[in-house]
Amino acid sequence: MGITRSIAAFAAAALTALTLAFPCAAAEKTVTADIKSAKAAILVESSTGMALCGLNENTRLPIASVTKIMTLLIAAEEEGQGNLHLSDIAVCSEHANSMDGSVIWLETGEEMSVGDLAKSIVIASANDACVMLAEHIAGSEDSFVERMNAEAARLGMTNTHFANCVGYDDPQHYSTARDIAVMAAELRKYDIYDDFLLTRLDSVRTGTPRETQLLNTNKLITSYSGMTGLKTGTTDAAGCCFAATAKRGNMELTAVVLGCDSDTDRFSAARALLDLGFEGYERVTPRPDVSELLEVPVKNGIKSGADTRFAEMPELILPKGSGTRIKYSYSRASSIEAPVKKGQVLGFVMMTVDDEVIGSAKMIAAENVPLLDFGRCLEYILKAFFAF
């Protein structure tokens, strides 16, 4: 006999109800009041990917230099794999030299370390440094852009397409607030840029006649508690955009705002979203009752029952104060046929707050229970005989 119908129904109900838990009515009211100038926005808890509220979060829009999050992510992955080092020296091409907008005035043939290029991208959003780094990694910007699109597909960014590595306006260059939150959270898994992200003012070519100052475009790094990054962007088509990340305690949030009317609007909107998350939500680790880990009877096994344990508990993001009101409901198989494999699902625990389902987890076999077949019966009989 497999898992019982009641348990299967229990699991299906849990999965269905999860999509309905804690709608962001209060959040939507805040969005209407505080980020009305944004064309799209989203607030996500980074580790779980749970969206706390959103506004046109799946609408495709130009994203300006927020694009560089993906450029930096690929560079971080290359560094993590040992293929790239901050001390490596890159050479500026004519193509990199031709970039306009925010630049550090790289000259064709000029050499610069990967570390200084990364610093220039993170702090000052330098377009020429961005292209120079992309070419160093992939040989050409076009090849690097192919890599960017492949990475977007890998991350499930289904409404994103890159046409360049810096964020220049192009009909084929777009993303969404939700997709940007995904790549921002992925970049925050790496610490390679941590010093740069929180640096307000620095320079490259320091101490030389061509010393160039770098001023961080993220104005919240000096005024918002817990700020960890990340990237601004502005073009005529995109407006003022911002992907902001901040961490307090055990919760890290990503706020993305796109298409704001002004520099002031994007920062106030991001601040409002982050405040909403930190003041209104908490991250909770469920703690079901271990006394419910009862042995499940096993038919035709070498043991009469299988011990159980809880599978890994999902981290939950809940309105503050809800964690103390979690109630747990348990359902398990009445019996199961051998063989039983360690990790096999034998039941579920459903978690609710105020009668709304907020999560579920599996109860699984803690051990193997092989089938008691003729060979094993004979083995036990012979062992018992010789022991006697």
N, C-alpha and C positions, 0 to 999 in steps of 0.2 A: 504494500500500500504506500502511495506517495503522500505528499503533504495534504492535509485535509482540505475540503472545499471551503470550510469556514475560514481557514487561514488564508487561502488564496483570495477570498473575497475581502478579508481584512486588509491584506496588502494592497489590493486594487483601490479600496476606499482611501487608504492612506495616501497613495500616490495622486489620486484625483484631488483630494482635499488640500494637498500641499500648495496647489496653484491658487487657492482661494484664501490662504491664511494672511491675516493682517493687511488688508488693502490700505493704501496710503492716502486715505481721505484727508487727514490732517496735513500730510506732506503736499498734496496737490493744492491745498489752500495756500500754503507757504510759497509754492512755486508761482502761483498766479500773482501773489502780492510782491514777491521779491526778485523774480528773474523774468519779468514780463518782456524785457527787451531781447531776451535770447530766442533764437529760432528753435533751438533744441537743447536739452540738458538731461543729465542723469546723475544720480547719486548711488554708488555701489559700495558695499563692503567688500574689500579687495580679496580677502582670503577665501571667502565662500562664493563670491561672485553674485551675491544676492543684491538685487536692485531695490533700494528703499523708496525711491520715487523717480519719476521720469516725465519728460515733456518732449514729445516728438522724437523719442530716443532712437527710433529706427529709421528716421528720415535721412536720406543721403544728401550730404552737404559738402561744399569745399571746406578744408580744415587748415589751410595755411601751414605755418611751421609746426603745428602739432604733429604733422607728418614725421618730424625728426625723432619722435619717440620710437618709431619703427627702425629708423636708421641706427639709433643708439642701441636698440635692443639687439639687432643683428651683430653689431660690433661687440656688445657684451657677451653674446653667445660665442663669438669667435675667440674672445679673450678667455672665456671659461673653458674652452676646448683646447687651449694652448696654441691656437693658430695665430693669435694676435697679442702683442704686448704693448703697453703704454710707451715703452722706450723705443719701439720700432720707428724708423724714419721713413716718411712718405715724401714724395716729390710732386709738386704742383704742376698740373698739365695746363695747356692752353684753355681747355674746356673749363676747368675749375677756376682759372683766372678770369674767365668771362662772366662769372656770376655777378649779379647786381643785388641791390637791396641791402640787407644786413651782411656786412663782410668784414674781414680783417685785412683786406688788401694783399692777398697772397699774389706773388709774382710767379710767372711761368718759370719753372726750374727751381723754385725755392724749396728748400727742405724744411720739414717741421716734424716733430715727434707726434705719434698717435695720441699721446697724452695731452699735448697742447691743442691738437685738433679737437679732441673730445671736449676739453675745457671750453674752447671757443664756441662749440655747438651748444653745450649745455647752458653756459652762462649768457652768451651774447647771440645765440641762434645764427651763427655765421654761415651763410650759404656756401661761400667758397670753401670753407673748411669742411663742410658737410660733403660736398662733391669730391673733394680731395680724399677724404676718408673712404667714401664709397668706392672710388676708383682703386685705392690701395687694397681694399678687401677683395673686390670682384673683377678688377681689370678695366671696367668701364661703368659709367653710371647706368647705362641700359641693362647690363648684366646684373648690377646690384638691384635695380628696380624689379627685375624678374624674381630675384631672391626675396624682395619685400613682399611681393604678391604671393609667393609660395608660402612665406611665413604667415601671412594673413589667413590664407586658406587653412594652414595647420592649426591656427588658433581658433578657427571657427568664425572668423570675421567675414560673414557672408555678404555684407553690404559695403565692402571696402574695395577700392581699386586704386593703385598708385601709378602715376605717370612719370614721376620724378622723385628724387630723394629729399627735396628740400621743402616742398609744399607750394610751389608756384601754381597759380590758377590754371586749370586745364579741365575741359569737359569730362575727361576720363580720369580725373583725380578727385576722389571723394571718399568719405567715410560717414559714420554715424556716431552719435554720442555713446551708444552702447558698445560699438566696436572699439572705439578709442579707450573706453574704460577697460576693456579686455587687454589691449596691448600695454596700457599703462600699468596695470596690475602685474603683467608678465615682466615688464622692465624692473619693477620694484623688487623682484626676486634677486636681483643682482646688486652688489654694493659698490661696484667699480666707479660709479659716478657720485657717490654720496657726498664727498667733500665739495665737488663742484656745484651740486644742486642747491646747497645752502650758502654758497659764497656770493656776497652782494657785489664785490668789486675785486677784480684781479687784472692780470695783463699777460700778454705773450710777447716774445722778443724782449723780455724785460732787461733793462740796462743797456739797450742798443739804441741807435738813432731812430729805428723803426718800431720802437716799443708801442704796443697798441693796447689800450685799456678795454676791459670787458666789463660791462655793466649788466647785472642779472635783470632780465625782463619780468621775473616773478616777484612782484612787490609784496606778496604775502609772507615771504621768508623772514622778514624782520618784524612782522606784526601779528602773525597768527600762531598760536601755541600748538606745537606738534607738527608743524608743516614739514614735509619731507621732499616736496618737489611740486610741479614737474615741468610743464612746458606751455608756453604761450604761443600764439600765432596770430598774425594780422595780414590780410590782403584786402583789396577792394571787393572781391567776390565773397570772401569768407567772413568779412567783418572781424570783430575781435573775438578770439577763441582762447580757451584755457582748459587744460587738464591739470587739476590740482590734486595732490595726494597729501594726506596728513594722518598721523598716528597718535593716539592717546590710549595708554593702557594696553589692552590686548586687542584693540580694534583699529584697523587701518581703513580709511575711506578714500575713495576716488570720486571727485566731483568733476564733471565735464560740462562746459557751457560753450555753445557754438553760436556764431552769428550775432553777438552783442553789438550794440550801437557804438559803444565807446570803451576805452581802456578802463575807466572807472566802473562801468556796468559789469564787465566780466569779472573783476575782482570782488565786487560786492555780491554778485550772484554766486560765485564760488564759495565765498565766506558764508552766505546764507545756507547753502546746501550742506556744507561741512558742519555748521552749527546745528542744523536739523538732525544730522546723523549722531553727533556726539551727545547732544542734549536729549535726544529722544529715544535712542536705542542702546542696547547692550549686547555683548557677545556672551553666549551662555553655552557651557558644556553640559549636556543632559546627564543625569545620574539616576538611572533606573535602579530598582530594588534588586540586589544580587540574590536575595532569598527566592526570587522568582525563577532562578536558573535551575529548574527541576529536571530530573532525569526523564528522558523520553523513552517509553518502552520500545524495545526492538524485537521483532519477530524473526525467528530462525537465525539469530546471531550468536556469536561465541559469548556474548554478554547479553543479559536480559534488558539492558537499557544503555542509553548513550548520554553522557554528561553534556551539558550545554554551556555556552558562554555568549555574551553579547558581542556582536561584530563592532567594528569601530563606530563610535558615536558621531553623528554629524554635528558640526558646530552650528548653533542657531543664533540668528540675529533677531532680537525681539524688542518690542517697545519696553522701555525701562520699567522695572518692577515686575515684569511678567515672569521672569525666571523663577521666582519663588512660588508661582502659581501653576507650575507645570504638573499635570496629572498624567500618569502612565497606565496604559491598558495592555495586557499581555494575552497572546494567543499562541498556542503551540500545537503540534501534531499530537493526536491521542495515541498514536503508535506509528511505527515505520518499519518497513521490511529491510532486512539486511541484504546486501552490505551497506553500511553507512560510512561515508567518507568524512574525514575531518574537514570542517568548514561548510558542510552541507547545511542548507537552510532548514531549520526545524520549527521555526516560529517567528513571530514579530512582536515588537513593542511599539505601540503608537503613542505619540505625545500630543497632548492638547492643552490649550489655555482658554479658559472660559468657553469650553465646548467647540473651539476651533482647532483643527488639526494643524500642528506646526512642524511636525517631522515624524519620521519613523526609522526604525533600525531593525536589523535582523538578529534573531537568536539562532546560533549555529552550533553544529556538533563540535565538541571540544576534542574528539578522538575518533579514530577509526574503529568500526565494529564490523569485522569480517563475517561473511556468511558461514554458518556452521554446516558445511557440506560433509559428504561421506568421508573424504580424505581427512578432514580435521577431526571428525568423530573417531576414526581409527587411530589417529595420532594421539588423541587424549587417552583412549583405551590402553594403547601400548605403554604410554608414559605411566599411567596409573598401575598397570600390571608390573612393570619393572621396578617401580618405586616400592611396591609391596614386597 
